Amino acid sequence: MRLILPLPGNEIFARHLAESGGWELGAIETRRFPDGETYVRILSNIANRPVDLVCTLAPPDDGFLRLVFAADAARSLGAREVTLVAPYLAYMRQDRRFLPGEAVTSKTFARLVSSTFDRLVTVDPHLHRYAALSALYTIPTETLHAAPLLADWIAAEVQKPLIIGPDEESEQWVSAIAARIGAPHAVLSKTRHGDRSVDVELPDLSQWSGLRPVLVDDIASSGDTLFEAACKLPLQGFARPICAVIHGLFAEDSYQRLLAVADRIVSSDSVLHASNAIRLAPLIAAAISAARNVPRDIVRHRRPAEPLDEVERAGIDSFPASDPPPWTSGVSRTRTPVPRQGKGDSAT
């Protein structure tokens, strides 16, 4: 039987995962020595068993060494395989060297994780210029998609929704969410000037007057995009919007700021937060149980891939932006060849 081991702060998610899969929930003891070093002890019998370490990576830095120690201990104690279940995957932002001397942390982090674990399972990684996780990780990865769960929550909780995406690049992702529940959709025009500065323009939404606006996004970190959009919607006669996101990071006071202009804020439980309303454990448990290999890794991409040199290009598959997400039956207007799936990278 699989053993589910939660890192500190992940106990609730791990319990839901163990219950969803019918697996054993184990325990890890950790503490700090007076000099700041970390003590780790696995309290469960793991010999010759598959072990899943559950650790959302938000924030990533404080607990990463502890995670590595736990994985290495599990391997040395005879675990058959050691999988990282990271509902939120960190260090996807810095995917190139923007200024001389910068560390490309997405690649470094991927090397560290790949050297520590046998497999990675995550939900909607924050891909920018990478086509798939196989461009970074050398271990098999399972990329899962929470957008269908987001859509189903909206259908169950919101009367006459108008689905609104954060930018033009989210069009395909947002339209698929809307199509799943038979709702209209629109997207904003966004210009980002830095980590904390963004301009948002709304299209003319008068044709949908009377509908309830639902702002959707895959991640809310600073929350600036959602905040600006929520402030401008009443100017077109709409009620305060509902905000629905997959990964609710809500740095600093962003949640309180957004709550002041939104009617309700919901997120998945990929990151423990007061806004959690959508459970991911059943989705992850089903993927672990099935261990299926779907031929494409399709998630939302924010911008086209940049030109790569021959070495980088050799390890990265292209991504057809016109392809519909795997969880819809939609057919895109422009058909493009489906790229060959990168080795070891699968999606459900």
Backbone hydrogen bonds, N-H to C=O, Kabsch-Sander energy under -0.5 kcal/mol:
donor,donor_aa,acceptor,acceptor_aa,energy
3,L,50,P,-2.2
4,I,24,E,-2.9
5,L,3,L,-0.6
5,L,52,D,-3.0
7,L,54,V,-2.4
10,N,7,L,-2.3
14,A,10,N,-2.5
15,R,11,E,-2.2
16,H,12,I,-2.2
17,L,13,F,-2.3
18,A,14,A,-2.8
19,E,15,R,-2.4
20,S,16,H,-2.3
21,G,17,L,-2.1
22,G,18,A,-1.3
23,W,18,A,-2.2
24,E,2,R,-1.8
26,G,4,I,-3.2
26,G,24,E,-0.6
29,E,41,R,-3.5
30,T,28,I,-0.5
31,R,39,Y,-1.5
33,F,37,E,-3.2
36,G,33,F,-2.5
39,Y,31,R,-3.1
41,R,29,E,-2.4
43,L,27,A,-2.3
43,L,41,R,-0.6
46,I,44,S,-0.6
48,N,78,G,-3.5
49,R,46,I,-1.8
51,V,81,E,-2.8
52,D,3,L,-2.8
53,L,51,V,-0.6
53,L,83,T,-2.9
54,V,5,L,-2.7
54,V,52,D,-0.6
55,C,53,L,-0.6
55,C,85,V,-2.4
57,L,88,Y,-2.2
58,A,56,T,-0.6
58,A,59,P,-0.5
64,F,60,P,-0.8
64,F,61,D,-0.8
65,L,61,D,-0.5
67,L,63,G,-2.0
68,V,64,F,-2.4
69,F,65,L,-2.7
70,A,66,R,-2.2
71,A,67,L,-2.3
72,D,68,V,-2.5
73,A,69,F,-2.4
74,A,70,A,-2.4
75,R,71,A,-2.1
76,S,72,D,-2.4
77,L,73,A,-1.7
78,G,75,R,-1.5
79,A,74,A,-2.3
80,R,49,R,-1.9
81,E,49,R,-0.8
83,T,51,V,-2.9
83,T,81,E,-0.5
84,L,119,R,-2.7
85,V,53,L,-2.9
85,V,83,T,-0.7
86,A,84,L,-0.8
86,A,121,V,-2.5
90,A,88,Y,-0.6
95,D,93,R,-1.7
98,F,96,R,-1.0
102,E,99,L,-1.9
105,T,103,A,-1.6
106,S,94,Q,-1.9
107,K,104,V,-0.9
108,T,104,V,-1.6
109,F,105,T,-2.9
110,A,106,S,-1.7
111,R,107,K,-2.1
112,L,108,T,-2.0
113,V,109,F,-2.5
114,S,110,A,-2.7
115,S,111,R,-1.8
116,T,113,V,-1.2
117,F,113,V,-2.3
118,D,82,V,-3.0
119,R,82,V,-0.9
120,L,140,P,-2.0
121,V,84,L,-2.8
122,T,142,E,-2.6
123,V,86,A,-0.6
123,V,87,P,-0.8
124,D,144,L,-3.0
127,L,125,P,-2.3
135,A,132,A,-1.9
136,L,133,L,-2.0
137,Y,133,L,-3.2
141,T,344,G,-3.1
142,E,120,L,-2.7
143,T,141,T,-0.5
143,T,346,S,-2.9
144,L,122,T,-2.5
144,L,142,E,-0.7
150,L,146,A,-2.2
151,A,147,A,-2.8
152,D,148,P,-2.4
153,W,149,L,-2.0
154,I,150,L,-2.1
155,A,151,A,-2.4
156,A,152,D,-1.8
157,E,153,W,-2.0
158,V,154,I,-2.5
162,L,212,R,-2.8
163,I,161,P,-0.5
163,I,184,P,-2.3
164,I,214,V,-2.8
165,G,186,A,-2.6
170,S,167,D,-1.6
171,E,168,E,-1.7
174,V,170,S,-3.3
175,S,171,E,-2.8
176,A,172,Q,-1.5
177,I,173,W,-1.5
178,A,174,V,-2.5
179,A,175,S,-2.6
180,R,176,A,-1.8
181,I,177,I,-0.9
181,I,178,A,-0.7
182,G,178,A,-0.6
182,G,179,A,-0.6
183,A,178,A,-2.6
186,A,163,I,-2.1
188,L,165,G,-1.9
189,S,201,E,-2.5
190,K,188,L,-0.6
191,T,199,D,-2.7
193,H,197,S,-2.8
194,G,197,S,-1.1
197,S,194,G,-0.8
199,D,191,T,-3.1
201,E,189,S,-2.7
205,L,203,P,-0.7
208,W,205,L,-2.1
209,S,206,S,-1.7
211,L,208,W,-2.2
212,R,160,K,-2.9
214,V,162,L,-3.0
215,L,242,I,-2.5
216,V,164,I,-2.4
216,V,214,V,-0.5
217,D,244,A,-1.5
220,A,247,H,-2.6
227,F,223,G,-2.4
228,E,224,D,-2.7
229,A,225,T,-2.2
230,A,226,L,-2.6
231,C,227,F,-1.9
232,K,228,E,-1.3
233,L,229,A,-1.8
235,L,232,K,-0.9
236,Q,233,L,-1.9
237,G,234,P,-1.8
238,F,233,L,-1.5
242,I,213,P,-2.1
243,C,264,R,-2.9
244,A,215,L,-3.0
244,A,242,I,-0.5
245,V,266,V,-2.3
246,I,217,D,-1.2
247,H,218,D,-2.1
248,G,246,I,-0.7
249,L,220,A,-1.5
249,L,247,H,-1.1
250,F,220,A,-2.5
251,A,221,S,-2.5
254,S,251,A,-2.3
257,R,253,D,-2.2
258,L,254,S,-2.4
259,L,255,Y,-2.5
260,A,256,Q,-1.1
261,V,258,L,-1.4
262,A,258,L,-1.3
263,D,241,P,-2.9
264,R,241,P,-0.9
266,V,243,C,-2.9
267,S,275,S,-1.8
268,S,245,V,-0.7
268,S,246,I,-1.1
269,D,278,I,-1.9
270,S,246,I,-0.5
271,V,268,S,-0.6
276,N,273,H,-1.7
277,A,267,S,-3.1
278,I,267,S,-1.5
279,R,277,A,-0.5
284,I,280,L,-2.3
285,A,281,A,-3.1
286,A,282,P,-2.2
287,A,283,L,-1.6
288,I,284,I,-2.5
289,S,285,A,-2.4
290,A,286,A,-2.4
291,A,287,A,-2.8
294,V,292,R,-0.6
294,V,347,A,-0.5
298,I,296,R,-0.6
299,V,297,D,-0.6
302,R,127,L,-0.6
303,R,128,H,-0.6
313,R,309,D,-2.9
314,A,310,E,-1.5
315,G,311,V,-0.5
315,G,312,E,-1.2
316,I,313,R,-1.3
321,A,319,F,-0.9
323,D,320,P,-1.9
328,T,325,P,-1.5
335,R,333,R,-0.6
345,D,342,G,-1.8
346,S,141,T,-2.5
346,S,344,G,-0.5
348,T,143,T,-1.4
